[in-house]
Structure formats: structure tokens, C-alpha cells
Amino acid sequence: MLLIVRPCSSSVSIHHFQPKPQRSRNVVVRCSLSSVEEKRGLDSELQASVPFPPIRVAKRVVLVRHGQSTWNAEGRIQGSSNFSVLTKKGESQAETSRQMLIDDHFDACFASPLARSKRTAEIIWGPRQETIVPDIDLREIDLYSFQGLLKHEGKARYGAAYREWQVDAANFMIDGHYPVRELWDRARSCWTKILAHDSRSVLVVAHNAVNQALVATAIGLGAEYFRTLLQSNCGVSVLDFIPRPEGGSPHICLNRLNQTPGSPVAGGKSAGRETSRRFILVCSGSTQGNTEDGFPFAGDQPLNMLGVIQSQKSAELLLDLKVNSIVSSPNKACVETAVAISKVQEAADCLGADCVPRYVEMKQMGNLDVETIFKQTNTDISNFPPFQPGWLNRIDDGLRTKLWDQSGKAWRSLLDEISDESRPEEVVVAVGHPAIHIALMGHCLNLTKEWLGSFHLDAGSVSVVDFPDGPKGKGVIRCINYTAHLGRWSIPITRSTEDGEEF
């Protein structure tokens, strides 16, 4: 429920693809890509590109994928075809999303005109008076001859092309088209229309691949990130667009990713594949002395009453997940949260009279502790910017560098935690400060410190990273800043993050 302080996009060339993010200054980032991408000459440099149009007031865009369709249930490739409709389960998912967003205010709703998305939008929009705006550019990815085939039929008929679609989608070509590259280009045009609309809060209901492209192009990730930012049926993602006082492209922050009607840790595939290695990143709850928008965990403080509730809610969310180990920052609030999760985990299998509590390994990791960074840099946290989307872009560059370097060490240590091949499954819970977890996700995506302001996490939130190809493979982010488990203590989806001042 990932998260910038610079708008982004990607440009597309049929013969040579370059992912191109927008920055407030020129930045080049070299990503570690697969040998397949290198062989095909995919340029992995992230660099400045044409900016998004300026906006006068802050705008929040809420993306929702349609509910389960008949072709989803059949395992049939849909693409931009319009033959499937919502199943009963899909209608129920849409209704759950409607309830999730029922108290949230929206000025406008854009939707794909395809039946499965159109119906989902109608259910979520409910009795609101404004007309839903159909946009054909929000249709699902065009997959040409693949459309309508069962997945095993696509594999049998197209062999190498189907394999490329699975392992190297950015370079996949069919019927003379590069579908993923075309989609990234189309997503960029969608943002131009959405941002030009006279509204403060916008609901967009579309599809899996196009929502991935919308998220990625907003924060400056190229088509090689396809299938890296998961979009489940009726999953909700939130992007904040914040105007700059000097004008020009807005700051952009992914506030949350894929907040689903069901549990984010329930069984399911990641990028179409089963996974047996997973990180659960848990932000500890509010601490004593916090204000609503103040800097969280200011000093090594214990949880306040709200923080205790948040930690217990996080523990309950993970109840049905068998956690192998819990790694926490030595910060008091993080340790308290880790202990709450451990107690619930160890009691989860102990409902009968003869059962034995399950042991969950607990350890502390200094590199997850943000307080050490403050001490080493003599940082006065009383001067920190308000804890709002993009706040990490407003801190001192030296501090940001230290945060990035320390989190890189933590990331490598966490990968070691899930590398024991003797265990069929490895689930590791890491409890830390939001800033550390944001940086960990940046390392997962092979980004740099300039992306730290691209993501946002709230106290008590949960983010999930899967490794369907093992710890040496590419991480798939299942969700970011999931807070639905907090119930009445969660942050509303459309809560205003700025004071509404015009620029």
C-alpha cells in the first residue's frame, strides 16, 4: 500500500530501448541487468527525460486494477481484448475495494473502457455523481497474436517468443511489435492527460500491465522493470504529485503499492511464478513524543499506546505465515515490535493441548538502526522536514549518502539470511525505521540514493519483497506501505499530504 522528488518518464525506440527517469538534476544510474538484456543491447542507464507537465496544486492519483475476470480464472491471455468479464469473485473484490475507499474523496475517475475494468470502476465509483471518464490508452497491454490463447497454448505455438515474453519482456517482439515498450510509451501519454485534468484527487481503474507501467513511468523506471512492481486484482496503488514553487515538473512519490482486498502475505505467485524466499519489511509503530506529521522514532524511544496497537496488528497480519527469523534494529521501538511478532508466531501452532511452541530465531542488526547514522553525522533531528511523501529528498546529502551506504550493508546481510538452500522456504521479517526500509527497496530495484524520495512508508506499515528466482535473482515487490491491517488506525488513502497552496 514503494515513494520522489522528481517526475519521470521513459521514451521508446523500436531498435534501442532506454529507460529514462525525470530528475530535478541530471543523474545517471547503472542497473545490474540480466545477461539476456545485455545480449540484446538493452541500455540500462536511467537518465533525465522530457518532464511531466507542471501542476498548480498537489494531486493524488489512486490506481486500481480490475477484479478477477473470466479469462483470469481460465488462465487465458487477455491483453487488450474485450471478451472477458468479471467473475463473482471479481465483483466481490471490487466491492471490497469500494468499501476500502468509501470514505475517500475523489474529484474524477478515469477508467479503461474494457468491460472488466469498466465494471470494476462502476462498482467502486458507486453513487458518486461525476461521470467516469473512459480513456482507451488505459486499456491493457496489446499482445496481438497471443490474445485469447491459454498460457500452455502460447507456449506450444510460439516457443521461443513465449519464452522471451516470460524472461525478457522488454525485448519481447510479436507481429512486428514490442508490446512492453509500446505500453511504456502509452502510459506516459496517460499521465499527461491525468495531470492536465482539473482535479486534486483522481481514481484510475485499469489493468495489471498498464498499472505497472503507470507506476514505473511516474517514478522513472524503464520497461525492464515490467513484472517487478506487482499489481493484484483490485490492488490499490497511490502516487503523490507535488508542485514545485519554482514551477516545472512536480515531485512524484509512490505512497503505496498494491494494497489488496486480501492479505498481502497470503499464498500467490510473484511475476507469474511461485516463490519460496521472501522479506517482510515491518515499520515499527509510533513512539512516545511523536506528533501526527512529526519525524517518527525521534531518538531511541519505546512505543506509545498507538505504536503498541500497530505492532500487535502487524503481528496478527503475519499469523498464518511461518516466519523463519526476525531481524530488527536495536532501537527500542523496533525491538518491541519484533518481540510482539515473535510471540504471536511462536503461539500460532500452539492451539492444542499437546502442541509445542514453534521457535522463531530473533537477532538484532546494527545496520538497520537509523540512530547510528544520526550520531555519526551529528544530525539534529529536530530540524528534519515533516514526515510527508518525498521527505527524504529534503535532508542533507551527506546524511542521505550515509543512509544509502549503511542500508546497502543491511540489504546484503538480509540476502544472506534467505540463502540457506537446505530450507525449502525462507521468510525473514525485518523491523526497522521507514528510512532504512525505503533504502532497502531502492537496493532491491538497483537504484541509487537519488531515488530515496520516490517512496513513502508510514509507521506500522508492511512491505513485501519476493524472490521467485532465489536470493541471487531479481526481487519482486509485492506491496509497499500496506496499512489496511491497522483498521481504524490506518492512514486514509486520500489523506491530504500538502496544505493546498497554489504555485
One Martini backbone bead per residue (centre of mass of N, CA, C, O) as a GRO file, in nm:
protein
  503
    1MET     BB    1   0.023   0.050   0.000
    2LEU     BB    2   0.768   0.280  -0.253
    3LEU     BB    3   0.819   0.714  -0.319
    4ILE     BB    4   0.967   1.201  -0.519
    5VAL     BB    5   1.145   1.447  -0.641
    6ARG     BB    6   1.080   1.342  -0.933
    7PRO     BB    7   0.994   1.328  -1.247
    8CYS     BB    8   0.889   1.077  -1.493
    9SER     BB    9   1.008   0.876  -1.773
   10SER     BB   10   0.976   0.717  -2.096
   11SER     BB   11   1.139   0.621  -2.386
   12VAL     BB   12   1.090   0.502  -2.730
   13SER     BB   13   1.264   0.249  -2.921
   14ILE     BB   14   1.260   0.001  -3.142
   15HIS     BB   15   1.594  -0.055  -3.141
   16HIS     BB   16   1.640   0.128  -2.859
   17PHE     BB   17   1.624   0.101  -2.519
   18GLN     BB   18   1.543   0.368  -2.272
   19PRO     BB   19   1.538   0.437  -1.952
   20LYS     BB   20   1.368   0.754  -1.836
   21PRO     BB   21   1.415   0.966  -1.594
   22GLN     BB   22   1.312   1.228  -1.393
   23ARG     BB   23   1.495   1.517  -1.287
   24SER     BB   24   1.624   1.794  -1.114
   25ARG     BB   25   1.876   1.638  -1.214
   26ASN     BB   26   2.143   1.491  -1.344
   27VAL     BB   27   2.126   1.130  -1.366
   28VAL     BB   28   2.321   0.827  -1.335
   29VAL     BB   29   2.220   0.478  -1.356
   30ARG     BB   30   2.343   0.157  -1.290
   31CYS     BB   31   2.212  -0.145  -1.373
   32SER     BB   32   2.151  -0.479  -1.290
   33LEU     BB   33   2.139  -0.703  -1.548
   34SER     BB   34   2.076  -0.934  -1.752
   35SER     BB   35   2.221  -1.117  -2.001
   36VAL     BB   36   1.988  -1.083  -2.195
   37GLU     BB   37   1.986  -0.774  -2.203
   38GLU     BB   38   2.279  -0.740  -2.290
   39LYS     BB   39   2.259  -0.900  -2.555
   40ARG     BB   40   2.023  -0.695  -2.666
   41GLY     BB   41   2.115  -0.394  -2.576
   42LEU     BB   42   2.010  -0.292  -2.310
   43ASP     BB   43   1.974   0.017  -2.174
   44SER     BB   44   2.035   0.090  -1.814
   45GLU     BB   45   2.014   0.393  -1.819
   46LEU     BB   46   1.927   0.650  -1.598
   47GLN     BB   47   1.772   0.946  -1.730
   48ALA     BB   48   1.691   1.228  -1.844
   49SER     BB   49   1.370   1.374  -1.936
   50VAL     BB   50   1.076   1.449  -2.020
   51PRO     BB   51   0.864   1.625  -1.853
   52PHE     BB   52   0.617   1.691  -1.668
   53PRO     BB   53   0.361   1.866  -1.615
   54PRO     BB   54   0.265   2.121  -1.453
   55ILE     BB   55   0.142   2.209  -1.124
   56ARG     BB   56  -0.047   2.389  -0.873
   57VAL     BB   57  -0.145   2.135  -0.715
   58ALA     BB   58  -0.186   1.881  -0.536
   59LYS     BB   59  -0.178   1.531  -0.643
   60ARG     BB   60  -0.383   1.235  -0.623
   61VAL     BB   61  -0.328   0.892  -0.736
   62VAL     BB   62  -0.551   0.613  -0.778
   63LEU     BB   63  -0.481   0.278  -0.836
   64VAL     BB   64  -0.681   0.017  -1.006
   65ARG     BB   65  -0.742  -0.302  -1.044
   66HIS     BB   66  -0.920  -0.529  -1.160
   67GLY     BB   67  -1.102  -0.785  -1.120
   68GLN     BB   68  -1.171  -1.087  -1.162
   69SER     BB   69  -1.174  -1.277  -1.452
   70THR     BB   70  -1.254  -1.521  -1.667
   71TRP     BB   71  -0.958  -1.533  -1.788
   72ASN     BB   72  -0.809  -1.549  -1.527
   73ALA     BB   73  -0.939  -1.821  -1.436
   74GLU     BB   74  -0.840  -1.977  -1.713
   75GLY     BB   75  -0.552  -1.876  -1.817
   76ARG     BB   76  -0.590  -1.635  -2.018
   77ILE     BB   77  -0.490  -1.425  -2.266
   78GLN     BB   78  -0.588  -1.091  -2.294
   79GLY     BB   79  -0.503  -0.816  -2.303
   80SER     BB   80  -0.699  -0.594  -2.520
   81SER     BB   81  -0.927  -0.756  -2.496
   82ASN     BB   82  -1.320  -0.788  -2.483
   83PHE     BB   83  -1.435  -1.094  -2.352
   84SER     BB   84  -1.416  -1.039  -2.057
   85VAL     BB   85  -1.541  -1.077  -1.723
   86LEU     BB   86  -1.655  -1.068  -1.426
   87THR     BB   87  -1.657  -1.240  -1.159
   88LYS     BB   88  -1.777  -1.298  -0.856
   89LYS     BB   89  -1.505  -1.243  -0.727
   90GLY     BB   90  -1.457  -0.972  -0.872
   91GLU     BB   91  -1.702  -0.827  -0.754
   92SER     BB   92  -1.612  -0.863  -0.458
   93GLN     BB   93  -1.345  -0.710  -0.482
   94ALA     BB   94  -1.471  -0.440  -0.567
   95GLU     BB   95  -1.639  -0.406  -0.311
   96THR     BB   96  -1.401  -0.398  -0.116
   97SER     BB   97  -1.274  -0.146  -0.246
   98ARG     BB   98  -1.512   0.038  -0.197
   99GLN     BB   99  -1.493   0.020   0.113
  100MET     BB  100  -1.197   0.123   0.132
  101LEU     BB  101  -1.300   0.410  -0.038
  102ILE     BB  102  -1.570   0.540   0.081
  103ASP     BB  103  -1.422   0.794   0.251
  104ASP     BB  104  -1.307   0.892  -0.010
  105HIS     BB  105  -1.194   1.156  -0.213
  106PHE     BB  106  -1.312   1.234  -0.549
  107ASP     BB  107  -1.307   1.418  -0.859
  108ALA     BB  108  -1.214   1.165  -1.043
  109CYS     BB  109  -1.264   0.911  -1.316
  110PHE     BB  110  -1.058   0.680  -1.468
  111ALA     BB  111  -1.107   0.440  -1.748
  112SER     BB  112  -1.121   0.159  -1.889
  113PRO     BB  113  -1.338   0.030  -2.150
  114LEU     BB  114  -1.312  -0.238  -2.055
  115ALA     BB  115  -1.531  -0.439  -1.901
  116ARG     BB  116  -1.367  -0.522  -1.641
  117SER     BB  117  -1.297  -0.223  -1.568
  118LYS     BB  118  -1.564  -0.074  -1.590
  119ARG     BB  119  -1.710  -0.239  -1.368
  120THR     BB  120  -1.519  -0.174  -1.139
  121ALA     BB  121  -1.563   0.132  -1.147
  122GLU     BB  122  -1.867   0.129  -1.090
  123ILE     BB  123  -1.850   0.002  -0.810
  124ILE     BB  124  -1.654   0.205  -0.673
  125TRP     BB  125  -1.806   0.475  -0.749
  126GLY     BB  126  -2.104   0.449  -0.742
  127PRO     BB  127  -2.301   0.737  -0.640
  128ARG     BB  128  -2.142   0.919  -0.784
  129GLN     BB  129  -2.193   1.191  -1.006
  130GLU     BB  130  -1.957   1.165  -1.165
  131THR     BB  131  -1.820   1.092  -1.461
  132ILE     BB  132  -1.673   0.849  -1.620
  133VAL     BB  133  -1.354   0.841  -1.779
  134PRO     BB  134  -1.272   0.731  -2.079
  135ASP     BB  135  -0.954   0.549  -2.174
  136ILE     BB  136  -0.790   0.380  -2.420
  137ASP     BB  137  -0.491   0.404  -2.292
  138LEU     BB  138  -0.590   0.205  -2.040
  139ARG     BB  139  -0.549  -0.035  -2.166
  140GLU     BB  140  -0.421  -0.313  -2.216
  141ILE     BB  141  -0.188  -0.484  -2.335
  142ASP     BB  142  -0.065  -0.551  -2.651
  143LEU     BB  143  -0.062  -0.910  -2.778
  144TYR     BB  144  -0.201  -1.002  -3.018
  145SER     BB  145  -0.160  -1.335  -3.094
  146PHE     BB  146  -0.190  -1.411  -2.783
  147GLN     BB  147  -0.475  -1.350  -2.775
  148GLY     BB  148  -0.682  -1.611  -2.621
  149LEU     BB  149  -0.471  -1.783  -2.504
  150LEU     BB  150  -0.352  -2.023  -2.349
  151LYS     BB  151  -0.059  -2.058  -2.197
  152HIS     BB  152   0.011  -2.340  -2.323
  153GLU     BB  153  -0.043  -2.246  -2.615
  154GLY     BB  154   0.171  -2.027  -2.634
  155LYS     BB  155   0.409  -2.217  -2.584
  156ALA     BB  156   0.354  -2.416  -2.822
  157ARG     BB  157   0.336  -2.202  -3.070
  158TYR     BB  158   0.593  -1.985  -2.980
  159GLY     BB  159   0.809  -2.060  -2.779
  160ALA     BB  160   1.052  -1.838  -2.785
  161ALA     BB  161   0.858  -1.597  -2.755
  162TYR     BB  162   0.732  -1.686  -2.489
  163ARG     BB  163   0.996  -1.694  -2.332
  164GLU     BB  164   1.058  -1.392  -2.368
  165TRP     BB  165   0.803  -1.291  -2.224
  166GLN     BB  166   0.901  -1.414  -1.946
  167VAL     BB  167   1.232  -1.311  -1.934
  168ASP     BB  168   1.220  -1.050  -2.175
  169ALA     BB  169   0.985  -0.827  -2.220
  170ALA     BB  170   1.127  -0.568  -2.338
  171ASN     BB  171   1.222  -0.763  -2.606
  172PHE     BB  172   0.955  -0.848  -2.692
  173MET     BB  173   0.826  -0.993  -3.004
  174ILE     BB  174   0.519  -0.936  -3.205
  175ASP     BB  175   0.404  -0.868  -3.503
  176GLY     BB  176   0.626  -0.621  -3.504
  177HIS     BB  177   0.616  -0.585  -3.184
  178TYR     BB  178   0.670  -0.399  -2.866
  179PRO     BB  179   0.462  -0.412  -2.611
  180VAL     BB  180   0.613  -0.285  -2.363
  181ARG     BB  181   0.716  -0.030  -2.499
  182GLU     BB  182   0.440   0.074  -2.587
  183LEU     BB  183   0.323   0.093  -2.301
  184TRP     BB  184   0.516   0.305  -2.184
  185ASP     BB  185   0.435   0.525  -2.384
  186ARG     BB  186   0.131   0.528  -2.311
  187ALA     BB  187   0.157   0.601  -2.010
  188ARG     BB  188   0.272   0.882  -2.054
  189SER     BB  189   0.012   0.996  -2.191
  190CYS     BB  190  -0.174   0.954  -1.949
  191TRP     BB  191  -0.039   1.156  -1.756
  192THR     BB  192  -0.095   1.409  -1.916
  193LYS     BB  193  -0.407   1.391  -1.881
  194ILE     BB  194  -0.434   1.366  -1.573
  195LEU     BB  195  -0.272   1.630  -1.496
  196ALA     BB  196  -0.464   1.825  -1.669
  197HIS     BB  197  -0.675   1.778  -1.478
  198ASP     BB  198  -0.923   1.935  -1.274
  199SER     BB  199  -0.768   1.798  -0.994
  200ARG     BB  200  -0.674   1.638  -0.675
  201SER     BB  201  -0.843   1.354  -0.692
  202VAL     BB  202  -0.767   1.037  -0.852
  203LEU     BB  203  -0.928   0.775  -1.022
  204VAL     BB  204  -0.780   0.462  -1.150
  205VAL     BB  205  -0.909   0.210  -1.378
  206ALA     BB  206  -0.748  -0.097  -1.475
  207HIS     BB  207  -0.449  -0.282  -1.523
  208ASN     BB  208  -0.178  -0.453  -1.475
  209ALA     BB  209   0.036  -0.348  -1.687
  210VAL     BB  210  -0.051  -0.047  -1.696
  211ASN     BB  211  -0.002   0.005  -1.393
  212GLN     BB  212   0.292  -0.056  -1.396
  213ALA     BB  213   0.362   0.168  -1.603
  214LEU     BB  214   0.259   0.407  -1.438
  215VAL     BB  215   0.445   0.375  -1.199
  216ALA     BB  216   0.720   0.364  -1.347
  217THR     BB  217   0.705   0.634  -1.509
  218ALA     BB  218   0.673   0.819  -1.264
  219ILE     BB  219   0.964   0.707  -1.120
  220GLY     BB  220   1.172   0.619  -1.366
  221LEU     BB  221   1.108   0.331  -1.496
  222GLY     BB  222   1.169   0.090  -1.704
  223ALA     BB  223   1.076  -0.197  -1.889
  224GLU     BB  224   1.262  -0.391  -1.706
  225TYR     BB  225   1.029  -0.361  -1.463
  226PHE     BB  226   0.862  -0.570  -1.552
  227ARG     BB  227   0.726  -0.757  -1.289
  228THR     BB  228   0.821  -0.588  -1.012
  229LEU     BB  229   0.533  -0.435  -0.974
  230LEU     BB  230   0.273  -0.541  -0.829
  231GLN     BB  231  -0.072  -0.636  -0.961
  232SER     BB  232  -0.358  -0.700  -0.821
  233ASN     BB  233  -0.665  -0.770  -0.777
  234CYS     BB  234  -0.770  -0.465  -0.661
  235GLY     BB  235  -0.524  -0.312  -0.634
  236VAL     BB  236  -0.370  -0.039  -0.451
  237SER     BB  237  -0.231   0.269  -0.574
  238VAL     BB  238  -0.011   0.555  -0.480
  239LEU     BB  239   0.026   0.896  -0.607
  240ASP     BB  240   0.233   1.184  -0.564
  241PHE     BB  241   0.184   1.529  -0.670
  242ILE     BB  242   0.425   1.795  -0.631
  243PRO     BB  243   0.469   2.112  -0.642
  244ARG     BB  244   0.679   2.363  -0.750
  245PRO     BB  245   0.758   2.683  -0.678
  246GLU     BB  246   0.927   2.716  -0.966
  247GLY     BB  247   0.815   2.496  -1.122
  248GLY     BB  248   0.744   2.245  -1.320
  249SER     BB  249   0.804   1.952  -1.235
  250PRO     BB  250   0.695   1.736  -1.023
  251HIS     BB  251   0.686   1.572  -0.756
  252ILE     BB  252   0.727   1.209  -0.698
  253CYS     BB  253   0.529   0.962  -0.504
  254LEU     BB  254   0.517   0.640  -0.372
  255ASN     BB  255   0.293   0.565  -0.124
  256ARG     BB  256   0.165   0.297  -0.260
  257LEU     BB  257   0.151  -0.074  -0.314
  258ASN     BB  258  -0.077  -0.309  -0.349
  259GLN     BB  259  -0.355  -0.277  -0.192
  260THR     BB  260  -0.540  -0.536  -0.087
  261PRO     BB  261  -0.825  -0.707   0.002
  262GLY     BB  262  -0.616  -0.898   0.088
  263SER     BB  263  -0.352  -1.049   0.188
  264PRO     BB  264  -0.004  -0.990   0.122
  265VAL     BB  265   0.085  -1.298   0.247
  266ALA     BB  266  -0.057  -1.468   0.078
  267GLY     BB  267  -0.099  -1.677  -0.144
  268GLY     BB  268   0.109  -1.657  -0.442
  269LYS     BB  269   0.229  -1.503  -0.713
  270SER     BB  270   0.540  -1.386  -0.868
  271ALA     BB  271   0.552  -1.306  -1.177
  272GLY     BB  272   0.408  -1.603  -1.228
  273ARG     BB  273   0.562  -1.722  -0.968
  274GLU     BB  274   0.687  -1.907  -0.743
  275THR     BB  275   0.773  -1.862  -0.388
  276SER     BB  276   1.044  -1.919  -0.116
  277ARG     BB  277   1.136  -1.612  -0.091
  278ARG     BB  278   1.115  -1.363   0.186
  279PHE     BB  279   1.033  -1.026   0.266
  280ILE     BB  280   0.942  -0.849   0.571
  281LEU     BB  281   0.868  -0.506   0.605
  282VAL     BB  282   0.866  -0.350   0.927
  283CYS     BB  283   0.722  -0.081   1.075
  284SER     BB  284   0.730   0.066   1.343
  285GLY     BB  285   0.565   0.233   1.558
  286SER     BB  286   0.475   0.466   1.749
  287THR     BB  287   0.619   0.704   1.961
  288GLN     BB  288   0.716   0.879   2.210
  289GLY     BB  289   0.641   1.217   2.104
  290ASN     BB  290   0.473   1.200   1.869
  291THR     BB  291   0.346   1.329   1.579
  292GLU     BB  292   0.167   1.299   1.304
  293ASP     BB  293   0.409   1.466   1.117
  294GLY     BB  294   0.641   1.373   1.258
  295PHE     BB  295   0.930   1.237   1.336
  296PRO     BB  296   0.998   0.920   1.361
  297PHE     BB  297   1.185   0.793   1.605
  298ALA     BB  298   1.290   1.020   1.800
  299GLY     BB  299   1.490   0.836   1.908
  300ASP     BB  300   1.528   0.594   2.171
  301GLN     BB  301   1.205   0.485   2.177
  302PRO     BB  302   0.922   0.379   2.282
  303LEU     BB  303   0.620   0.279   2.253
  304ASN     BB  304   0.318   0.374   2.221
  305MET     BB  305  -0.003   0.293   2.223
  306LEU     BB  306  -0.028   0.294   1.915
  307GLY     BB  307   0.227   0.121   1.863
  308VAL     BB  308   0.124  -0.133   2.004
  309ILE     BB  309  -0.112  -0.179   1.816
  310GLN     BB  310   0.048  -0.192   1.550
  311SER     BB  311   0.226  -0.436   1.627
  312GLN     BB  312  -0.010  -0.634   1.669
  313LYS     BB  313  -0.127  -0.612   1.384
  314SER     BB  314   0.124  -0.719   1.241
  315ALA     BB  315   0.130  -0.992   1.381
  316GLU     BB  316  -0.152  -1.085   1.277
  317LEU     BB  317  -0.091  -1.073   0.972
  318LEU     BB  318   0.149  -1.310   1.021
  319LEU     BB  319   0.012  -1.567   1.145
  320ASP     BB  320   0.003  -1.764   0.866
  321LEU     BB  321   0.313  -1.718   0.873
  322LYS     BB  322   0.622  -1.883   0.848
  323VAL     BB  323   0.872  -1.770   1.037
  324ASN     BB  324   1.221  -1.794   1.066
  325SER     BB  325   1.301  -1.478   1.104
  326ILE     BB  326   1.402  -1.191   1.316
  327VAL     BB  327   1.505  -0.864   1.219
  328SER     BB  328   1.644  -0.592   1.411
  329SER     BB  329   1.666  -0.312   1.540
  330PRO     BB  330   1.792  -0.178   1.847
  331ASN     BB  331   1.559  -0.024   1.869
  332LYS     BB  332   1.307  -0.019   2.088
  333ALA     BB  333   1.060  -0.022   1.896
  334CYS     BB  334   1.165  -0.257   1.719
  335VAL     BB  335   1.191  -0.470   1.940
  336GLU     BB  336   0.895  -0.467   2.032
  337THR     BB  337   0.784  -0.555   1.758
  338ALA     BB  338   0.943  -0.821   1.732
  339VAL     BB  339   0.827  -0.953   1.988
  340ALA     BB  340   0.531  -0.954   1.903
  341ILE     BB  341   0.572  -1.137   1.655
  342SER     BB  342   0.705  -1.378   1.800
  343LYS     BB  343   0.475  -1.455   1.993
  344VAL     BB  344   0.266  -1.519   1.773
  345GLN     BB  345   0.432  -1.728   1.616
  346GLU     BB  346   0.482  -1.932   1.861
  347ALA     BB  347   0.153  -1.961   1.908
  348ALA     BB  348   0.016  -2.053   1.637
  349ASP     BB  349   0.076  -2.385   1.690
  350CYS     BB  350  -0.067  -2.361   2.007
  351LEU     BB  351  -0.389  -2.475   2.033
  352GLY     BB  352  -0.322  -2.732   2.160
  353ALA     BB  353  -0.235  -2.938   2.429
  354ASP     BB  354   0.033  -3.093   2.271
  355CYS     BB  355   0.181  -2.861   2.176
  356VAL     BB  356   0.468  -2.687   2.042
  357PRO     BB  357   0.641  -2.428   2.032
  358ARG     BB  358   0.766  -2.222   1.793
  359TYR     BB  359   1.073  -2.135   1.676
  360VAL     BB  360   1.208  -1.796   1.658
  361GLU     BB  361   1.447  -1.622   1.528
  362MET     BB  362   1.646  -1.367   1.692
  363LYS     BB  363   1.782  -1.045   1.580
  364GLN     BB  364   2.032  -0.795   1.558
  365MET     BB  365   2.090  -0.498   1.338
  366GLY     BB  366   2.281  -0.223   1.305
  367ASN     BB  367   2.210  -0.144   0.994
  368LEU     BB  368   1.893  -0.081   1.088
  369ASP     BB  369   2.004   0.177   1.241
  370VAL     BB  370   1.945   0.520   1.230
  371GLU     BB  371   2.085   0.638   1.485
  372THR     BB  372   2.383   0.599   1.399
  373ILE     BB  373   2.374   0.812   1.177
  374PHE     BB  374   2.312   1.058   1.353
  375LYS     BB  375   2.567   1.034   1.530
  376GLN     BB  376   2.789   1.034   1.301
  377THR     BB  377   2.654   1.327   1.184
  378ASN     BB  378   2.529   1.519   1.394
  379THR     BB  379   2.214   1.509   1.391
  380ASP     BB  380   1.933   1.729   1.394
  381ILE     BB  381   1.607   1.614   1.421
  382SER     BB  382   1.448   1.888   1.471
  383ASN     BB  383   1.512   1.974   1.148
  384PHE     BB  384   1.321   1.801   1.015
  385PRO     BB  385   1.111   1.723   0.796
  386PRO     BB  386   0.818   1.643   0.729
  387PHE     BB  387   0.629   1.339   0.734
  388GLN     BB  388   0.632   1.323   0.395
  389PRO     BB  389   0.624   1.287   0.085
  390GLY     BB  390   0.972   1.313   0.004
  391TRP     BB  391   1.154   1.380   0.264
  392LEU     BB  392   1.440   1.256   0.176
  393ASN     BB  393   1.503   1.504  -0.027
  394ARG     BB  394   1.531   1.718   0.241
  395ILE     BB  395   1.803   1.613   0.314
  396ASP     BB  396   2.111   1.571   0.364
  397ASP     BB  397   2.341   1.436   0.152
  398GLY     BB  398   2.528   1.298   0.359
  399LEU     BB  399   2.302   1.141   0.502
  400ARG     BB  400   2.201   0.991   0.252
  401THR     BB  401   2.464   0.842   0.197
  402LYS     BB  402   2.478   0.691   0.467
  403LEU     BB  403   2.210   0.546   0.440
  404TRP     BB  404   2.277   0.393   0.178
  405ASP     BB  405   2.529   0.239   0.273
  406GLN     BB  406   2.406   0.095   0.520
  407SER     BB  407   2.168  -0.044   0.370
  408GLY     BB  408   2.347  -0.217   0.186
  409LYS     BB  409   2.452  -0.397   0.414
  410ALA     BB  410   2.173  -0.495   0.504
  411TRP     BB  411   2.089  -0.627   0.237
  412ARG     BB  412   2.316  -0.841   0.226
  413SER     BB  413   2.241  -0.975   0.496
  414LEU     BB  414   1.951  -1.058   0.418
  415LEU     BB  415   2.028  -1.241   0.182
  416ASP     BB  416   2.175  -1.443   0.365
  417GLU     BB  417   1.915  -1.534   0.524
  418ILE     BB  418   1.789  -1.669   0.230
  419SER     BB  419   2.044  -1.884   0.140
  420ASP     BB  420   1.932  -2.152   0.256
  421GLU     BB  421   1.895  -2.447   0.067
  422SER     BB  422   1.789  -2.653   0.294
  423ARG     BB  423   1.543  -2.471   0.277
  424PRO     BB  424   1.238  -2.448   0.121
  425GLU     BB  425   1.186  -2.195   0.316
  426GLU     BB  426   1.211  -1.822   0.340
  427VAL     BB  427   1.119  -1.605   0.616
  428VAL     BB  428   1.190  -1.258   0.663
  429VAL     BB  429   1.185  -1.028   0.928
  430ALA     BB  430   1.207  -0.668   0.913
  431VAL     BB  431   1.283  -0.420   1.165
  432GLY     BB  432   1.232  -0.064   1.105
  433HIS     BB  433   1.291   0.219   0.962
  434PRO     BB  434   1.162   0.381   0.699
  435ALA     BB  435   1.432   0.474   0.571
  436ILE     BB  436   1.560   0.193   0.552
  437HIS     BB  437   1.334   0.053   0.383
  438ILE     BB  438   1.350   0.236   0.142
  439ALA     BB  439   1.646   0.166   0.075
  440LEU     BB  440   1.605  -0.138   0.035
  441MET     BB  441   1.422  -0.103  -0.217
  442GLY     BB  442   1.637   0.037  -0.383
  443HIS     BB  443   1.831  -0.206  -0.391
  444CYS     BB  444   1.635  -0.405  -0.520
  445LEU     BB  445   1.616  -0.195  -0.787
  446ASN     BB  446   1.898  -0.068  -0.855
  447LEU     BB  447   1.951   0.204  -0.731
  448THR     BB  448   1.974   0.524  -0.581
  449LYS     BB  449   1.968   0.786  -0.360
  450GLU     BB  450   1.782   0.963  -0.554
  451TRP     BB  451   1.521   0.763  -0.481
  452LEU     BB  452   1.426   0.802  -0.181
  453GLY     BB  453   1.178   1.010  -0.254
  454SER     BB  454   0.992   0.782  -0.415
  455PHE     BB  455   0.913   0.687  -0.119
  456HIS     BB  456   0.666   0.561   0.128
  457LEU     BB  457   0.633   0.532   0.493
  458ASP     BB  458   0.452   0.408   0.762
  459ALA     BB  459   0.362   0.349   1.057
  460GLY     BB  460   0.304  -0.002   1.065
  461SER     BB  461   0.399  -0.098   0.805
  462VAL     BB  462   0.394  -0.319   0.507
  463SER     BB  463   0.645  -0.495   0.317
  464VAL     BB  464   0.699  -0.696   0.008
  465VAL     BB  465   0.959  -0.938  -0.089
  466ASP     BB  466   1.027  -1.137  -0.366
  467PHE     BB  467   1.208  -1.462  -0.479
  468PRO     BB  468   1.154  -1.662  -0.747
  469ASP     BB  469   1.493  -1.687  -0.813
  470GLY     BB  470   1.608  -1.615  -0.564
  471PRO     BB  471   1.861  -1.426  -0.406
  472LYS     BB  472   2.007  -1.387  -0.705
  473GLY     BB  473   1.763  -1.258  -0.797
  474LYS     BB  474   1.494  -1.075  -0.867
  475GLY     BB  475   1.302  -0.863  -0.709
  476VAL     BB  476   0.956  -0.863  -0.593
  477ILE     BB  477   0.711  -0.623  -0.538
  478ARG     BB  478   0.414  -0.672  -0.372
  479CYS     BB  479   0.439  -0.437  -0.145
  480ILE     BB  480   0.368  -0.095  -0.023
  481ASN     BB  481   0.250   0.040   0.253
  482TYR     BB  482   0.079  -0.149   0.423
  483THR     BB  483  -0.242  -0.063   0.629
  484ALA     BB  484  -0.514  -0.230   0.653
  485HIS     BB  485  -0.449  -0.387   0.929
  486LEU     BB  486  -0.506  -0.120   1.116
  487GLY     BB  487  -0.764   0.003   1.043
  488ARG     BB  488  -0.855   0.275   1.228
  489TRP     BB  489  -0.519   0.331   1.229
  490SER     BB  490  -0.508   0.415   0.950
  491ILE     BB  491  -0.426   0.563   0.650
  492PRO     BB  492  -0.578   0.735   0.437
  493ILE     BB  493  -0.565   0.734   0.103
  494THR     BB  494  -0.670   1.065   0.068
  495ARG     BB  495  -0.481   1.211   0.233
  496SER     BB  496  -0.355   1.501   0.285
  497THR     BB  497  -0.003   1.627   0.217
  498GLU     BB  498  -0.092   1.923   0.177
  499ASP     BB  499  -0.198   2.269   0.202
  500GLY     BB  500  -0.295   2.376  -0.102
  501GLU     BB  501  -0.100   2.549  -0.227
  502GLU     BB  502  -0.034   2.762  -0.476
  503PHE     BB  503   0.198   2.797  -0.787
   0.00000   0.00000   0.00000
